[in-house]
Amino acid sequence: MRTADLEPDDVVLEVGPGLGSLTLGLLPACAHVTAVEIDPRLSEQLPRTVAERAPQLADRLTVVTADALRVRELPGPPPTALVANLPYNIAVPVLLHLLELLPTLRTALVLVQAEVADRLAAAPGTESYGVPSVKAAWYADVRRAGNVPRPVFWPVPNVDSGLVALTRRPSPPGDRAATFAAIDAAFATRRKGLRAALAGWAGSPAAAETRLRAAGIDPTTRGERLSVAEFARLAATDPVVGA
């Protein structure tokens, strides 16, 4: 809660509230909490838990029984902050989906597996940099915000956990879908230079080289060296040139 640094007028989106431990901490710190829970048993119990433990704040809670990956709209006021202990096996897809779906999200603080936290916050040229790093950077500035020890969980997991903080900023000029397609192609064969890695995406190695040079990128470099702005610039080059 301290790290989330919420404002009293924030509307918080929580994904996977479970038994409500975080929910009970969020309610007094913001204007409203929308909790998305896929398990109907847990979603039915959460309002009862809040009514028992924080009855004066019960009207601040909306519970949505849904899969966060398939949510297309949410009831109530638009969320301004995402604060969640995300399901570890789908953390990155959920995070990217919500950032795209909800442009009103200004900040996010998510708890994920430590390795995933490293990947999300990695900078170009580092060992952990990859598809999650670049795609998250399309939406926000991303940083590691701390570690969470295993014994605080029940049951105790076999993995380490970490917090990731995101602050929304304008996306680079360009088309998101086209940029993400270029990112996926570049990292599909991580060890190859971009001329070879992007051959299928561009139509041929020669076409890939032409587009890379048009974007001011060395064709021999690898995808892990490029920033999200460079990927966006590459995706915006004319696909006809060099075909």
N, C-alpha and C positions, 0 to 999 in steps of 0.2 A: 504493500500500500504506500509506503514512503517513496519507493522508487517510481511508482506510477505518477506521483505528483499531480493529482487531480485537482481541478477547480470545482467550486461549489455548483456551477451551472453545467458541468459536463454531463453528458448522457453516455453511459458506459455500456458497451457490448461485452458480455461474458460468454464464452463458448465452453461447454462442458462443465457446468457448475457442480455437478455431482451432489454431494451432501450439503453444499452451501457454505462451506467455511470461508471462501473468498467472497462470496455474495454478501455475507453478513458484515464483512469489512468494507465492502464497496458502498453499501446503501447509505451510511451516514456521511460519506465523503463526496457525494455527487447528487445531482438532481434526479436521476433515474437510472435504473439498471434493466437492460433487456438481456435475459439469459436464454441461450439456445442450448437445449438438451435433447439428445437423440433418444434416450431411454425414457419411455413413458412413465415408468415407476418413479424414477428420480424427478422428472418434471412435475409429477403430481404431488410429490412430497415437499418440494422446495417452497412453495407458498405456505404450506403448513408450518415448516420450520421457521420461516421468517415471521409468521403470525405469532408463533410461540415465543420466539427469542427477541424479536424487535417489532412488536405490533405497531408502534408509532411510525414505522417506516414501510409498512406493508404496501402502501399505495404507491410507493416508488418502484415497485418490481413488476415487470412483465415477463412471463415465462413462455417461451415458444418451443413446442415439441417438434423438432425437425433435425435433419442432417445438415450441419453447417456448410457442407460442400454443395448442397443442393438448394440452399436458401436463395430466393430471388428478390424478396422484399421482406421488410420487417415492420411490425405494427409500432405505433407510437412515434415519439420524436426521433429524428435522425441521430444515430450515434456519433459522438465526437471523439471517443476514446475506446480502444479495444484493450481490455485487461483480462487475461485468461491463462489458465493452465491447459494448454492445447493438447488434444490427444496426440501422443508422440508419433504414431504411425502415419498420420496424415497432417502433421503440423504445417509443413510448407505449402501443400495445396490449399489448405483452409486459409492460411494467412494471405496468400496471393489472391485467392478468390474474394475475400472480404475487402481487401484493399482496392480491388477493381470494382466491386459491387457498390462500395460505400465511399464515395469521394468526400463525404463529410468527416470521415475519420481523420483527425489531426495528429493523434499520437497512438501508439500501441506499446504495450509491455506484455510480452508473452513468455511463458515458461516452456521450454522445450528440452529435448535431449542435448547434452553439452556439445556433442559433435555437430548437431544441426545448428546450434547457436553460433558455433565457430564459422560454419559455412555461410550463414545468413549475414554475418557481420564482416566477412573477409574482404580484404582490399585486393584490387588487381595485382597479379604477380605473386600472390602468396599461395601456399600449398592448399589451403582450404577453399580457395576461390573457385566458384563453379556456377552452375545454372541458378541455384537458389540465391547466391550473392548478387548476380547481375539483375535477376528479375525483381528481387526486393528493392534494389537500388533504383529501379524505374520509378518507384512510388515515393521513396523516402530515404532519408539519411538513417543508417542502421548502425547500432553499436552494441557491444556486449555490455550488459548492465549488472553483472554479478553471477555468482554461482550459488546453487542451492544444494546442501548436503543430502545424501541419501536417507539418513535416519529421520528426516522430517516427514517422509512419506509413509503411508500405510497402505498395503504392505511395503516393506523396504524393497526398492527396485534393484536391478543388477546394472543399472546405467547411471551415469552422472547427469546432472541437470544444470541448465543455465538460463539466465534471463537475457532477453534481447529487447532493446528499446528502439522504436522507430519514430521519427518525426517527419511528417508529410512535407514534401516540397514539390514544386512543379516538375513534371516529367520532362525528359529531353524532347526537343522537337522531333516529330516523326510519328509513325504508326506503331501502336503497341503490338498488335498481332504480327506484323511483319518483322519487327525487332525481335520478338520472342522466337519466331521461326529461325532467324539467323543465329540466335543464341543456342537454341537446341542443336542445330546443325554443327556449330563450332565445337561444342563440347561432346558430341556423340563419338568423336574419335579424338580424344584429348591429346594424344601424343603427336598428332599430325600438325603440320603447319596449316594455316588457314587456306592456302591455295588448294590443297588436297582435301581438307576437312569440309570445305564449302562447295566442292565440285557438284555434288548432288543438288544442293540448294540452289546454286546459280545456273546449273545446266551443264557445266563442264569445268575442268580446271582452268582453262583459258578465260572463260567467262567470270569465274571466281576471281582470278587475278585482275581482270579489268575492273571489276567492281571494287575490289580492295584498293587498287591504285587510285580510282576515282574518289574514294573516301579518304585518301591520304594515309592508308595503312599498308605496312610492309607485308607482302603476301607470304613471307616465310615465317612471320610471327605466329604464335599460338593464341587460341582463344582466351586463355587465362591471363593474357597480358592486356586485354582490351577493357576499357571502362564501358558502362552502359551507354554513355553518350556516343562513344565510338561505334558500338553496335547499332545504335539508332541511325547514325550517319551512314553506316554501311547499308543498312536495310533500305534507306531512302535513295540509294543510287539507282540509276535507270537499269532495269534488268535486261533491256534490249541491247544495251551497249555491250559489245564483246561476245554476244551470243553466237 
